[in-house]
């Protein structure tokens, strides 16, 4: 998801992954899945197949860990503030865990070709020996929106050559 806010003398671009379910919805899904799985497991325990119960618990535990990890990663974000002279970048989950500044003058947003034919382009901000990929978690449409937001904020865009234009439509 790309959110662009224009303030007095700066532009704030907020990049975050698309989130299909909130943490609350994920917990409801896990509770439903656990109820169904444990119901089946307890049926088999009542029939004498008690070895089913540890595997049902392991299944629920592994699914819970994976769902938590995926849900947690959907809350990461990058906030790029483009001022008249400085580009301030922050990234983290729920709060900024990393931040850095680079001068705006000479900064370029490079649109790099995908590593694979089915991949998405990479957005890399470069300035005098510094380079950082931004929005690696965005889908193709959101990367196009992010590119447009950077262009509107006055950042020069450079597209790598050597790849067909129709791959970035």
LINDA-V783595 format. One record per pair of residues at least 4 apart in sequence whose ideal C-beta (glycine too) atoms are under 7 Angstrom apart, sorted by the first residue. I is the first residue (numbers start at 1). GAP is how many residues later the second one is. D is the distance in Angstrom with one decimal. If there is no record, write none. Layout:
BEGIN
I,GAP,D ; I,GAP,D
END
This chain:
BEGIN
1,15,5.1 ; 1,17,5.7 ; 1,141,6.4 ; 2,11,6.8 ; 2,13,5.9 ; 2,140,5.2 ; 2,143,4.2 ; 2,144,4.9 ; 2,147,6.1 ; 3,11,4.3 ; 4,7,6.6 ; 4,9,5.3 ; 4,145,4.3 ; 5,7,4.5 ; 6,5,5.5 ; 7,5,6.5 ; 9,74,6.5 ; 9,75,5.8 ; 10,71,5.7 ; 10,72,6.1 ; 10,73,4.4 ; 11,71,4.7 ; 11,142,4.0 ; 12,67,6.6 ; 12,69,5.1 ; 13,67,4.6 ; 13,133,6.8 ; 13,136,4.9 ; 13,137,7.0 ; 14,63,6.2 ; 14,65,5.2 ; 15,62,6.3 ; 15,63,4.5 ; 15,119,6.7 ; 15,120,4.6 ; 15,123,6.2 ; 15,131,6.1 ; 16,60,6.9 ; 16,61,4.0 ; 17,57,5.1 ; 17,59,6.9 ; 17,120,4.3 ; 18,121,6.7 ; 19,55,4.4 ; 21,4,4.1 ; 21,5,5.2 ; 22,4,7.0 ; 23,4,6.4 ; 23,48,5.2 ; 24,4,6.7 ; 25,4,6.5 ; 26,4,6.4 ; 26,41,5.4 ; 26,45,4.8 ; 27,4,6.3 ; 28,4,6.4 ; 29,4,6.2 ; 30,4,6.1 ; 30,33,6.9 ; 30,34,5.6 ; 30,37,6.0 ; 31,4,6.3 ; 32,4,6.6 ; 33,4,6.0 ; 33,30,6.5 ; 34,4,5.8 ; 34,26,4.9 ; 35,4,6.2 ; 36,4,6.6 ; 37,4,6.2 ; 37,19,5.0 ; 37,22,6.1 ; 37,23,5.8 ; 38,4,6.0 ; 38,18,6.1 ; 39,4,6.6 ; 40,4,6.8 ; 41,4,6.3 ; 41,11,5.0 ; 41,12,5.1 ; 41,15,3.6 ; 42,4,6.3 ; 43,4,6.7 ; 44,5,4.2 ; 44,8,4.2 ; 45,4,6.7 ; 45,5,5.2 ; 45,7,6.5 ; 45,8,5.4 ; 52,4,6.1 ; 53,4,6.5 ; 54,4,6.2 ; 55,4,6.3 ; 56,4,6.5 ; 57,4,6.2 ; 58,4,6.2 ; 59,4,6.3 ; 60,4,6.1 ; 61,4,6.5 ; 62,4,6.3 ; 63,4,6.0 ; 64,4,6.2 ; 65,4,6.4 ; 66,4,6.3 ; 67,4,6.0 ; 68,4,6.1 ; 69,4,6.5 ; 70,4,6.8 ; 72,21,6.5 ; 75,18,5.3 ; 75,19,5.8 ; 76,16,6.8 ; 76,17,4.5 ; 76,61,6.9 ; 78,11,6.7 ; 78,13,4.4 ; 78,56,5.8 ; 78,57,6.6 ; 79,11,4.6 ; 80,7,6.6 ; 80,9,5.1 ; 80,54,6.8 ; 81,7,4.3 ; 82,5,5.3 ; 82,22,6.6 ; 82,71,4.3 ; 82,73,6.7 ; 83,21,6.9 ; 85,18,6.7 ; 85,19,5.6 ; 86,15,5.2 ; 86,17,6.5 ; 86,18,6.1 ; 87,14,6.9 ; 87,15,5.1 ; 87,17,5.3 ; 87,20,5.8 ; 88,11,6.9 ; 88,13,5.1 ; 89,10,6.6 ; 89,11,5.7 ; 90,6,3.9 ; 90,9,4.3 ; 91,5,6.8 ; 91,6,6.9 ; 91,7,5.3 ; 92,4,4.6 ; 92,5,3.5 ; 92,6,6.4 ; 102,5,6.2 ; 102,25,4.8 ; 102,28,5.6 ; 103,4,6.9 ; 103,24,6.3 ; 106,21,5.4 ; 106,22,5.9 ; 107,18,6.3 ; 107,20,4.2 ; 107,48,5.9 ; 108,18,5.1 ; 108,48,4.9 ; 108,50,5.1 ; 109,14,6.2 ; 109,16,5.5 ; 109,38,6.7 ; 109,41,4.7 ; 109,46,5.1 ; 109,48,5.2 ; 110,14,4.5 ; 110,16,5.7 ; 110,48,4.9 ; 110,50,6.7 ; 111,10,5.3 ; 111,12,6.3 ; 111,36,6.2 ; 111,46,6.6 ; 111,48,4.6 ; 111,49,6.8 ; 112,9,6.3 ; 112,10,4.1 ; 112,12,5.8 ; 112,48,5.2 ; 113,8,6.5 ; 113,47,5.2 ; 113,50,4.1 ; 114,5,3.4 ; 114,6,5.9 ; 114,7,5.7 ; 114,53,6.9 ; 115,4,5.2 ; 120,19,6.6 ; 120,20,4.7 ; 120,23,6.0 ; 121,22,5.8 ; 121,47,5.7 ; 122,11,5.7 ; 123,10,6.7 ; 123,11,5.2 ; 123,12,5.2 ; 123,20,5.9 ; 123,23,6.1 ; 123,24,6.6 ; 124,7,5.5 ; 124,8,6.9 ; 124,9,5.1 ; 125,7,5.6 ; 125,9,5.7 ; 126,4,6.7 ; 126,5,4.4 ; 135,8,6.0 ; 135,11,5.2 ; 138,4,3.9 ; 138,5,4.9 ; 138,8,6.4 ; 140,4,6.7 ; 141,4,6.6 ; 142,4,6.3 ; 143,4,6.4 ; 144,4,6.5 ; 145,4,6.4 ; 146,4,6.5 ; 147,4,6.4 ; 147,10,6.3 ; 148,4,6.3 ; 149,4,6.4 ; 150,5,4.3 ; 150,7,6.8 ; 151,4,6.7 ; 151,6,5.5 ; 163,4,5.9
END
